[in-house]
Amino acid sequence: MRLRIILLSYLLITLCLSSMSAQAEHNASYIKSLVYEADSCRQSNDLYRALKLYEKAYAQDSSALLMRRIIQCHYDRGGYQRCIALYGSISPDSIVTSDLKMKFLCFSNIALMDSAIHYGRMANIADPHDCKIVSKLASHYNKTQQPDTALHITSLYCQYDSTNVFVNRQKAHSLYLMEDYEGALHEYKKLKRNEDINESTLYYLALCYAKSDSLYQAYENYKAAAEIGHYENPHIMAQLGIVATELGLAIEGVEYIEQSIKMMQPDEKLMYALTKTLGKGYFDCRQYDKAITCMKQSLKYPDSDIYTYYRIAQAYGMKKEPKSEREYYQKFVDKAQKEPTPSSTLKERIEYANERINKITETLFFQGEL
């Protein structure tokens, strides 16, 4: 009897283990099929479905490998902050070089420069031969006024590969920012020889030539940069005009500078809206001198309205300058009376303005100031 019980127990345990093994194999096969389908969706750029399938698989197997696939999907969909948050699901002990690179790119894309530089530096130390990380990290250093550090990491990379265009661009720019124009000129000339002939490279090459008093070479490269940019970059056009003028090409130089100024001028409707709003803001802050300056500026644009004269008069009234107050109320009335169909509000303002004009005139008369 006892032997039968032992045999029965052994059989039950064997059956349970067999069932558990079968279930585990089934789950593994199910997860594998989800991941395979998700990978296929991702390759065909169906990122939304890929993300859902990866998340479904992760619910069954919360591995770092699957979380990285989920993070990559969010990154490809522009969810950079979500990527950073999801890295909290991966143990710090499991963080690898690719994770450092991904964090660097995510922080870069949301313009958190301190964090981006931190992870970029770690990624660069872990993999010093990744040119994309080196060039982007150097760009961050250049943009945050650390060109010496940008020069250091690009120079180290160039000991391994001195022909990478993206790295050499940042190396050249760091030298320019450090005012080593001779060194920058050498690097930009090398870029040009290596057929990196784009608007930015030619522009900075021209700047370096100009700093070295090689005006004709500066002129040639400014002009080449302008042609690539279809003469639409106001900064290039301005520099081209200056150098052309210094070379004695006065007519050409004037044309380039005038074109540059025209391109730099903001849209008149926008300028009117900005100066008008700025004037109101200064008035509300009781900075009446600034308010008057801005409102007068807004009158120079085609969309200006007659109420601006009224508001200028009010500002002069707050400054206790009756003559100027009366002048602008009179300008308002003169403009307003030309309106073919004045609104009830406009009629009320005209009436008030006339009252103020009469009152101020009377006061000035008795004060002997007329």
C-alpha positions as CSV (number, residue, x, y, z in Angstrom):
1,M,0.0,0.0,0.0
2,R,2.7,2.3,1.0
3,L,4.6,1.6,-2.2
4,R,1.5,2.3,-4.3
5,I,1.1,5.7,-2.6
6,I,4.8,6.6,-3.3
7,L,4.4,5.6,-6.9
8,L,1.2,7.6,-7.3
9,S,2.9,10.7,-5.7
10,Y,5.9,10.3,-8.0
11,L,3.5,10.1,-11.0
12,L,1.6,13.2,-9.9
13,I,4.8,15.2,-9.5
14,T,6.1,14.1,-12.8
15,L,2.8,15.1,-14.5
16,C,2.9,18.5,-12.8
17,L,6.5,19.1,-13.8
18,S,5.7,18.0,-17.3
19,S,2.7,20.3,-17.4
20,M,4.7,23.3,-16.1
21,S,7.4,22.6,-18.7
22,A,4.9,22.5,-21.5
23,Q,3.3,25.7,-20.2
24,A,6.7,27.4,-20.1
25,E,7.5,26.3,-23.6
26,H,4.1,27.6,-24.7
27,N,4.7,31.0,-23.1
28,A,8.2,31.2,-24.6
29,S,6.8,30.4,-28.0
30,Y,4.0,32.9,-27.6
31,I,6.5,35.7,-26.5
32,K,8.8,34.8,-29.4
33,S,5.9,35.1,-31.9
34,L,4.9,38.5,-30.5
35,V,8.4,39.8,-30.7
36,Y,8.9,38.4,-34.2
37,E,5.6,40.1,-35.3
38,A,6.6,43.4,-33.6
39,D,10.0,43.3,-35.2
40,S,8.3,42.8,-38.6
41,C,6.0,45.8,-38.0
42,R,8.9,48.0,-36.9
43,Q,10.8,47.1,-40.1
44,S,7.8,48.2,-42.1
45,N,7.5,51.4,-40.1
46,D,4.2,50.4,-38.4
47,L,5.6,51.7,-35.1
48,Y,2.2,52.0,-33.4
49,R,1.4,48.3,-33.8
50,A,5.0,47.3,-33.1
51,L,4.9,49.2,-29.8
52,K,1.6,47.5,-28.7
53,L,3.1,44.0,-29.5
54,Y,6.3,44.7,-27.6
55,E,4.3,45.9,-24.6
56,K,2.2,42.8,-24.8
57,A,5.3,40.6,-24.8
58,Y,6.9,42.7,-22.0
59,A,3.8,41.9,-19.8
60,Q,4.8,38.2,-20.1
61,D,8.6,38.7,-19.9
62,S,9.8,42.0,-18.3
63,S,13.3,41.7,-19.7
64,A,15.7,44.6,-20.4
65,L,15.9,43.4,-24.0
66,L,12.2,43.9,-24.5
67,M,12.2,47.2,-22.7
68,R,15.0,48.5,-25.0
69,R,12.8,47.6,-28.0
70,I,9.9,49.5,-26.4
71,I,12.2,52.5,-25.8
72,Q,13.4,52.4,-29.4
73,C,9.8,52.6,-30.6
74,H,9.0,55.6,-28.4
75,Y,12.2,57.2,-29.6
76,D,11.3,56.7,-33.3
77,R,7.9,58.2,-32.5
78,G,9.4,61.3,-30.9
79,G,8.5,60.3,-27.3
80,Y,11.9,61.3,-25.9
81,Q,10.7,62.1,-22.3
82,R,8.9,58.8,-22.3
83,C,12.1,57.0,-23.2
84,I,14.0,58.6,-20.3
85,A,11.2,57.6,-17.9
86,L,11.2,54.0,-19.1
87,Y,14.9,53.7,-18.4
88,G,13.9,53.6,-14.8
89,S,12.6,50.0,-15.5
90,I,16.1,48.8,-16.4
91,S,18.5,48.1,-13.5
92,P,21.5,50.4,-13.3
93,D,23.7,47.2,-13.4
94,S,22.2,46.3,-16.7
95,I,22.9,49.7,-18.5
96,V,25.1,49.2,-21.5
97,T,26.8,51.5,-24.0
98,S,23.7,51.6,-26.3
99,D,21.6,52.8,-23.4
100,L,24.0,55.7,-22.7
101,K,23.8,56.7,-26.3
102,M,20.0,56.6,-26.3
103,K,19.9,58.7,-23.2
104,F,22.3,61.2,-24.7
105,L,20.1,61.5,-27.9
106,C,16.9,61.8,-25.8
107,F,18.2,64.6,-23.6
108,S,19.7,66.3,-26.7
109,N,16.3,66.2,-28.4
110,I,14.6,67.9,-25.5
111,A,17.4,70.4,-25.1
112,L,18.5,69.5,-21.6
113,M,22.1,70.2,-22.3
114,D,23.6,69.4,-18.9
115,S,22.1,65.9,-18.9
116,A,22.8,65.4,-22.6
117,I,26.5,66.3,-22.1
118,H,26.7,64.0,-19.1
119,Y,25.5,60.9,-20.9
120,G,27.2,61.9,-24.2
121,R,30.6,62.0,-22.3
122,M,29.9,58.6,-20.8
123,A,28.9,57.2,-24.2
124,N,32.0,58.7,-25.8
125,I,34.3,57.1,-23.1
126,A,32.6,53.8,-23.6
127,D,32.8,53.9,-27.4
128,P,35.3,56.6,-28.6
129,H,34.9,55.5,-32.2
130,D,31.2,56.4,-32.7
131,C,31.5,59.4,-34.9
132,K,27.8,60.4,-34.5
133,I,28.2,60.7,-30.8
134,V,31.5,62.6,-31.1
135,S,30.2,65.1,-33.6
136,K,26.9,65.7,-31.7
137,L,28.6,66.0,-28.3
138,A,31.2,68.4,-29.8
139,S,28.3,70.4,-31.2
140,H,26.8,70.7,-27.7
141,Y,30.2,71.8,-26.3
142,N,30.5,74.5,-29.0
143,K,26.9,75.7,-28.4
144,T,27.5,76.0,-24.6
145,Q,30.7,78.0,-25.0
146,Q,33.1,75.1,-24.3
147,P,35.0,75.0,-27.7
148,D,38.2,73.9,-26.0
149,T,36.4,70.7,-24.8
150,A,34.9,70.2,-28.3
151,L,38.4,70.6,-29.8
152,H,39.8,68.0,-27.3
153,I,37.3,65.2,-28.1
154,T,37.3,65.9,-31.9
155,S,41.1,65.8,-31.9
156,L,41.2,62.5,-30.1
157,Y,38.8,61.1,-32.6
158,C,40.9,62.4,-35.5
159,Q,43.8,60.3,-34.3
160,Y,41.7,57.3,-35.2
161,D,39.9,58.8,-38.3
162,S,41.0,62.2,-39.7
163,T,38.6,62.2,-42.6
164,N,35.1,62.2,-41.0
165,V,33.3,65.2,-42.3
166,F,30.9,65.6,-39.3
167,V,33.7,65.5,-36.7
168,N,35.9,67.8,-38.7
169,R,33.1,70.4,-39.1
170,Q,32.9,70.6,-35.3
171,K,36.7,70.6,-34.9
172,A,36.9,73.6,-37.3
173,H,34.1,75.4,-35.6
174,S,35.7,75.0,-32.2
175,L,38.9,76.6,-33.5
176,Y,36.9,79.4,-35.0
177,L,35.1,80.0,-31.7
178,M,38.4,80.0,-29.9
179,E,39.6,82.8,-32.4
180,D,42.3,80.5,-33.8
181,Y,41.5,81.7,-37.3
182,E,44.6,80.2,-38.8
183,G,43.8,76.8,-37.4
184,A,40.2,77.1,-38.4
185,L,41.1,78.2,-41.9
186,H,43.3,75.1,-42.3
187,E,40.4,72.8,-41.2
188,Y,37.8,74.5,-43.4
189,K,40.1,74.3,-46.4
190,K,40.6,70.6,-45.7
191,L,36.8,70.2,-45.6
192,K,36.5,71.9,-48.9
193,R,39.2,69.8,-50.4
194,N,37.3,66.7,-49.2
195,E,34.3,68.0,-51.2
196,D,32.3,69.2,-48.1
197,I,31.0,72.0,-50.2
198,N,27.9,73.3,-48.4
199,E,26.6,76.7,-47.3
200,S,27.9,76.6,-43.8
201,T,31.4,75.3,-44.6
202,L,31.9,77.9,-47.3
203,Y,30.5,80.7,-45.1
204,Y,32.9,79.9,-42.2
205,L,35.8,79.4,-44.6
206,A,35.1,82.9,-46.0
207,L,34.9,84.4,-42.4
208,C,38.3,82.9,-41.7
209,Y,39.7,84.4,-44.9
210,A,38.2,87.7,-44.0
211,K,39.8,87.6,-40.5
212,S,43.1,86.9,-42.3
213,D,42.7,89.9,-44.6
214,S,42.5,87.6,-47.6
215,L,39.5,89.5,-49.0
216,Y,39.4,88.2,-52.5
217,Q,39.3,84.5,-51.2
218,A,36.6,85.6,-48.7
219,Y,34.6,87.2,-51.5
220,E,34.8,84.0,-53.6
221,N,33.7,81.8,-50.8
222,Y,30.9,84.1,-49.6
223,K,29.6,84.2,-53.1
224,A,29.7,80.4,-53.5
225,A,27.9,80.0,-50.2
226,A,25.3,82.6,-51.3
227,E,24.7,80.7,-54.6
228,I,24.2,77.4,-52.7
229,G,21.6,79.2,-50.5
230,H,19.9,80.8,-53.4
231,Y,20.9,84.3,-52.0
232,E,18.4,83.9,-49.2
233,N,20.6,83.9,-46.1
234,P,20.8,87.6,-44.8
235,H,24.0,87.0,-42.8
236,I,25.9,85.6,-45.8
237,M,24.5,88.4,-48.0
238,A,25.6,91.1,-45.5
239,Q,29.1,89.7,-45.3
240,L,29.3,89.4,-49.1
241,G,28.2,93.0,-49.4
242,I,30.8,94.2,-46.9
243,V,33.7,92.4,-48.6
244,A,32.5,93.4,-52.1
245,T,32.5,97.1,-51.0
246,E,36.0,96.8,-49.4
247,L,37.3,95.3,-52.7
248,G,36.0,98.3,-54.6
249,L,32.9,96.6,-56.0
250,A,30.7,99.4,-54.6
251,I,27.6,98.9,-56.7
252,E,27.5,95.1,-56.2
253,G,28.2,95.6,-52.5
254,V,25.4,98.0,-52.0
255,E,23.0,95.7,-53.7
256,Y,23.9,92.8,-51.5
257,I,23.7,94.8,-48.3
258,E,20.3,96.3,-49.3
259,Q,19.0,92.8,-50.0
260,S,20.4,91.6,-46.6
261,I,18.6,94.5,-44.8
262,K,15.4,93.8,-46.6
263,M,15.5,90.1,-45.6
264,M,16.2,91.0,-42.0
265,Q,13.2,93.2,-41.7
266,P,10.3,91.4,-40.0
267,D,6.9,91.3,-41.6
268,E,5.1,94.7,-41.2
269,K,1.9,93.2,-39.8
270,L,3.9,91.4,-37.2
271,M,5.9,94.5,-36.3
272,Y,2.7,96.5,-35.9
273,A,1.2,93.8,-33.7
274,L,4.3,93.6,-31.5
275,T,4.9,97.4,-31.1
276,K,1.2,97.9,-30.4
277,T,1.1,95.2,-27.8
278,L,4.4,96.3,-26.3
279,G,3.0,99.9,-26.0
280,K,-0.1,98.6,-24.1
281,G,2.2,96.5,-21.9
282,Y,4.3,99.5,-21.0
283,F,1.2,101.6,-20.4
284,D,-0.2,99.1,-18.0
285,C,3.1,99.0,-16.2
286,R,3.0,102.8,-16.0
287,Q,6.2,103.1,-18.0
288,Y,4.7,105.9,-20.1
289,D,7.8,107.1,-21.9
290,K,8.4,103.6,-23.3
291,A,4.7,103.2,-24.0
292,I,4.7,106.4,-26.1
293,T,7.8,105.4,-28.0
294,C,6.3,102.0,-28.9
295,M,2.9,103.4,-29.9
296,K,4.5,106.0,-32.1
297,Q,6.5,103.3,-33.7
298,S,3.3,101.3,-34.4
299,L,1.9,104.3,-36.3
300,K,4.5,103.8,-39.0
301,Y,3.0,100.5,-40.2
302,P,0.1,100.3,-42.6
303,D,-2.3,98.4,-40.2
304,S,-2.1,101.1,-37.5
305,D,-5.5,102.3,-36.2
306,I,-6.6,105.7,-35.1
307,Y,-7.2,104.7,-31.5
308,T,-3.4,104.6,-31.1
309,Y,-3.4,108.5,-31.2
310,Y,-6.0,108.4,-28.4
311,R,-3.9,106.1,-26.3
312,I,-0.8,108.2,-26.9
313,A,-2.7,111.2,-25.7
314,Q,-3.8,109.3,-22.6
315,A,-0.1,108.5,-21.9
316,Y,0.9,112.1,-22.1
317,G,-2.0,112.9,-19.8
318,M,-0.6,110.5,-17.2
319,K,2.8,112.2,-17.6
320,K,1.3,115.6,-17.0
321,E,2.4,117.0,-20.4
322,P,-0.8,118.8,-21.5
323,K,0.5,120.3,-24.7
324,S,1.5,116.9,-26.1
325,E,-1.8,115.4,-24.7
326,R,-3.8,118.0,-26.6
327,E,-1.7,117.5,-29.8
328,Y,-2.5,113.8,-29.9
329,Y,-6.2,114.1,-29.0
330,Q,-6.4,116.6,-31.9
331,K,-4.7,114.1,-34.2
332,F,-7.2,111.5,-33.1
333,V,-10.2,113.7,-33.7
334,D,-8.9,114.7,-37.1
335,K,-8.5,111.1,-38.1
336,A,-11.7,109.9,-36.5
337,Q,-13.9,112.5,-38.2
338,K,-12.9,111.1,-41.6
339,E,-14.5,107.7,-40.7
340,P,-17.6,107.3,-42.9
341,T,-19.5,105.2,-40.5
342,P,-18.2,105.8,-36.9
343,S,-19.2,103.3,-34.3
344,S,-20.9,104.4,-31.0
345,T,-17.6,103.8,-29.2
346,L,-15.7,106.0,-31.6
347,K,-18.3,108.8,-31.2
348,E,-17.9,108.6,-27.4
349,R,-14.1,108.8,-27.8
350,I,-14.4,111.8,-30.1
351,E,-16.6,113.6,-27.7
352,Y,-14.3,112.9,-24.8
353,A,-11.2,114.0,-26.8
354,N,-12.9,117.3,-27.7
355,E,-13.7,117.9,-24.1
356,R,-10.1,117.3,-23.1
357,I,-8.8,119.6,-26.0
358,N,-11.1,122.4,-24.8
359,K,-10.2,121.9,-21.2
360,I,-6.4,121.9,-21.8
361,T,-6.7,124.9,-24.2
362,E,-8.6,126.9,-21.5
363,T,-6.0,125.9,-18.8
364,L,-3.1,126.8,-21.0
365,F,-4.7,130.2,-21.9
366,F,-5.1,131.2,-18.3
367,Q,-1.6,130.1,-17.5
368,G,-0.3,132.3,-20.3
369,E,1.2,129.4,-22.2
370,L,-0.7,129.9,-25.5
